[in-house]
Structure formats: C-alpha cells, structure tokens
Amino acid sequence: MKKPTKAQMKLIQKLPFKYQIIALIIFLVVANFSYFSSFTKEYSLEHVSDGDTITLLAKGEKIKVRFYGIDAPESAQEYGQFCKDMLGDFLKGKEIKLEIKDKDKYGRVVGIVYANNEDINQKMVRNGCAWSYQNYTKKYLEDEKYARANKLGLWQSKNPQNPRDFRLEHKRN
C-alpha cells in the first residue's frame, strides 16, 4: 500500500480533523487504484536494452522499465550480452504485466515485470543474471544465494564484478 508523502501529510494536517479523515481516505483510494491499475494493462515487449531494462508497448505507448530490486551486468560487461539475451528469451511472445513501484531519476518506470504471471525480476536473479539490489529491497536475496551456490550464469565467473562497480569505473568524466 502506498503511503502519503511528507508534503502530502503536511497538507492533510492543516485541515480540520473530519476533513483529514476524508482526505486520507481519498488519497488511499486513488493511490491504491493507480497501484492496482498497473496490473490491468497488458504489454508487449518492444526492446531489451540489457538484463534489467526493457521497453514495453501498450496501446501505442512506449514505456521504458528499469527492473525493481535487481542489478544486471551492463551490456559491455562480462555476461552482459548473455543476460540480455536470457531476458529476451524470458519475455519474447509472452503476456507481460507490470507492477509499478516508482520512477527513477532518468524518468524510467521502476517495477516488477511479470510474464505469464511469473516474476521475471526474480527469475533473472535466480538464474544468475542479476544481483539482488539490496539498497532497495532484500526481496531477491535468497534467489541470489541460490544462483551463487549453484554457480549459475555470472556466478560461474571466479570474481564477477558488480554492475554498480563497473558503472563507477567506466563513468564518463
């Protein structure tokens, strides 16, 4: 359930008490409606950028999506192309749904992607194509442990480089 922001709470607190209750109810109904409506749309795959970023198409609208809670190798990184291809295989020709969590600083939707009702974010981590992005959630941590223990995907490498570290090393000055 989405909570009101601090700014929204300040506005609500300025109202008389009976209006505060009404405002909170309206906020929760609207916030939850938009949350659940993200599941009602069905998308088709337009493009796979890398192992954790795709473009979806719904009724002519393109939506760039960054996968929530995971971080996959960059395209130029070891296993980058492998993970990009695997993501394409997981999504190609499937019924895709999206649970929107947020928007990032680049304007991309951040969310959990489902194909045929299967959590693809989780599937990427469990198959060794992404790290559990623990800065945001620990939801996929057990899947990462499983992939590491079974040396799946990038965990076959002796010392796989975290994509965050790779980006820092290759950051444009």
N, C-alpha and C positions, 0 to 999 in steps of 0.2 A: 504494500500500500504506500502510495506516495504521500509524504508529509509536506505541510506548508513550509515555505522558506522563512527565514528570519524576517525579511522585509514584509512578507505576507502576514506573518503573525503580528508584527507591529501595527499594521493597518487594522487588523481584526481587533486588537486590544484597545484601540481608540474608540471603538463602537460601544454603545450601551450593551450590557450583558445579554439581553434577549436577542439582539442583532448579532452578537458574537457567535451565538449558537447557530443561528441561521446561516451566517457567513461560512462557518466551519463545515456545516452540512453541505452547502452548495459547493464549496471547494472540494470536499472529499468525493462527492458525486461526479463532478467534472473531471477531477484528476483520475479517478478510477475508471471512468468511461473512456478517457483517452488511452489509459494503460491497456484496458481490455480490447479496445478497438484496434490496437496494433496487431492483435491475433486474427482479426476478422479479414484482413486483406490477405490475398494470396499473391505471391510474387513469382516472377520468373527470373532466372539468372541472366544477367546481361554481360557481366565481365568479372573475372577473377584477377585481382591486382597482385595479391600474394597470399600467404597462408592464413591471414587474418583480416583481409579487406576485400570486399566484393562490391559490385554494383548490381542492384536489383531493379527490376522493371515492374511497375504496376499501373495499368491503365495509361500507358504513355509517359508516366512519371519515373524518372531515374532517381534512385536513392543510393548514395554511397554509404556502405555499412562497415564499421570497424567492430570486430567481434569483441564482446564484453568478456573480461576476465581471462583472456589468453594473450600470448605474445608469440607469434610465429617468426621463424627466420626471415630476414629480408631477402628479396629476390637475388641480390648479388652475394649472399652469404651461403656457406655450405649448407646443404639441404633446403635452400630457399626454393629452388625450382621443383624439387621433389614434393615439398609440402604444398606448394601452389597447385601442382598437378593433382595431388591427392584431394585437395579441397574441391577442385573442379569435378573430379570423379564422384565425390560425395553428393554434389548438388545438381549435376547435369541431368536434365529431364525430370527432376523431382518437383513435387508440390512444396514450395518454400513458404514458411511463415516466419514472422519476426516479432520478438518481444523487445520492444524499445526500452532501454534503460536510461539513456542520456544523449547528449550531443557533445562532441569533443571540440577542442579549440580550433580544429580545421573545418568545422561545420558538418562533419560526418555524423550520422546516426550511430550510436553505440548500442549494440544489442546482442541478444542471443538468437542465433539462426537455427531454425528447425527445418528439416527436410523429411517428409513423410513422418512427421511428429517425433523425430529423433533429434536430440540436442547435438548439433554439429560442432559447436564450440567444444563440448566435452569430447566428442569423437576425435577431434584434431589433437587434443592433449593426450588422450588415451592411446592413440596410435603413434605417438612420438613426433608429432608435427608442430607442437607448440608447448611453451612453458605455461604453467598456471601463473597468471599475472596477479600475484598476491598483494600488490599495492592497492588493488580494488576489491578483491574477493578471494576467499580461500575455497570457493565452490569446487574448483577443479584440481585441488592439491592432491587428493587421493588418486586421481587419474594420472597425474604426472608421476607419482611414486610408482604406480603400476607400470607405466611405459619405461621408466628408468630401470626398474628391477628386471624387466623382460627385454631390455636393450632394443626397444622398438624405435624405428625411424631415426631421428637425430641422436638418440641415446646410444646408437651403435658407435658413434664417434668417441674417441678417448676423452676429449675435452671440448664438448660443444660450447660455442660462445653464445651467451645470452643476447638476444636481439637488441636489448637496451644498450649493452656494452658496445655492440657492433655499430649502432647508430652514433654513439658518442665518439667512437674512434674515427668514423667517416663523416662527421658533421662538417658541413661547408663553413668555412671561416668568413 
